[in-house]
């Protein structure tokens, strides 16, 4: 049993599933974000943008959610590919640079 390999595989699967979920729910997430903005504008009395201005923003948000999902799915696949070879394992005695990169990655996740 190699705990570092198992955690690398677990992390890879988790990040892959997170990316797939993010990309799959892109349209719904974009609609939710725009709905939240409309509610916020109602609450503070800010003017609403015209309906024609909302559709390009919805498309940009959907694309951003999908791009983020693809990024996390690719990172998860990379971790899964690294698990059997022990490359990218979290249990090794890496240097400070590797620790910072790994910590930054999981902070973003």
Buried (B, 14 or more C-beta within 10 A) or exposed (E): EEEBBEBBBEBBBBBBEBBBEBBEBBBEBBEEBBEEBEEEEEEEEEEEEEEEEBEEBBEEBBEBBBEBBBBBBEBBBBBBBBBEEEEBBBEEEBEEEEEEEBEEEEEEE
